[in-house]
């Protein structure tokens, strides 16, 4: 839950949330917490963290995907 909350909040601060920026953001947040020892006393494995990272990246990328801007239609 802590990871999801941190990633969601940080993603809202991205000026242009591209897929690569979101992927890097999610990875950086998880790595900072891992290196800080915040997962030391939980049952999560590195495989679990990798799955969480993939899931959050896919969810946020889908949420912020760009839409194609179509030219306006002219009325006859």
C-alpha positions as CSV (number, residue, x, y, z in Angstrom):
1,X,0.0,0.0,0.0
2,X,2.9,2.3,0.9
3,X,4.4,1.8,-2.6
4,X,1.1,2.5,-4.4
5,X,0.5,5.7,-2.4
6,X,4.0,7.0,-3.0
7,X,3.9,6.2,-6.7
8,X,0.5,7.6,-7.3
9,X,1.3,10.9,-5.6
10,X,4.6,11.3,-7.4
11,X,3.1,10.5,-10.8
12,X,0.7,13.4,-10.4
13,X,3.7,15.8,-10.2
14,X,5.1,14.6,-13.6
15,X,4.7,17.4,-16.1
16,X,4.6,15.0,-19.1
17,X,3.8,11.5,-17.8
18,X,5.3,9.4,-20.7
19,X,5.6,5.6,-20.4
20,X,9.4,5.8,-19.9
21,X,9.1,8.5,-17.2
22,X,6.5,6.6,-15.3
23,X,8.6,3.4,-15.5
24,X,11.6,5.2,-14.2
25,X,9.6,6.9,-11.4
26,X,8.1,3.6,-10.2
27,X,11.5,1.9,-10.3
28,X,13.3,4.8,-8.5
29,X,10.7,4.9,-5.7
30,X,10.8,1.2,-5.1
31,X,14.6,1.1,-5.2
32,X,14.9,4.0,-2.7
33,X,12.7,2.2,-0.2
34,X,14.4,-1.1,-0.8
35,X,17.9,0.4,-0.2
36,X,16.6,2.3,2.8
37,X,15.6,-1.0,4.4
38,X,11.9,-0.3,4.5
39,X,11.1,-3.9,3.2
40,X,13.5,-5.6,5.7
41,X,10.8,-6.8,8.0
42,X,8.1,-7.8,5.5
43,X,7.5,-11.0,3.6
44,X,7.9,-9.4,0.2
45,X,10.6,-11.0,-2.1
46,X,12.5,-9.3,-4.9
47,X,10.2,-11.2,-7.3
48,X,7.2,-9.7,-5.5
49,X,8.6,-6.2,-5.8
50,X,9.3,-6.8,-9.5
51,X,5.7,-7.8,-10.0
52,X,4.4,-4.8,-8.0
53,X,6.6,-2.5,-10.1
54,X,5.3,-4.0,-13.4
55,X,1.7,-3.8,-12.3
56,X,2.0,-0.2,-11.1
57,X,3.8,0.9,-14.2
58,X,1.2,-0.7,-16.4
59,X,-1.7,0.9,-14.4
60,X,-0.2,4.4,-14.4
61,X,0.8,4.2,-18.1
62,X,-2.8,3.3,-18.9
63,X,-4.1,6.1,-16.7
64,X,-1.9,8.8,-18.3
65,X,-1.7,7.5,-21.9
66,X,-1.9,10.3,-24.5
67,X,-4.8,10.7,-26.7
68,X,-4.6,11.4,-30.4
69,X,-5.9,14.8,-31.2
70,X,-8.1,14.6,-34.2
71,X,-8.7,17.7,-36.4
72,X,-12.0,19.4,-35.9
73,X,-14.7,18.5,-38.3
74,X,-16.1,21.3,-40.4
75,X,-19.8,21.6,-40.8
76,X,-21.3,21.9,-44.3
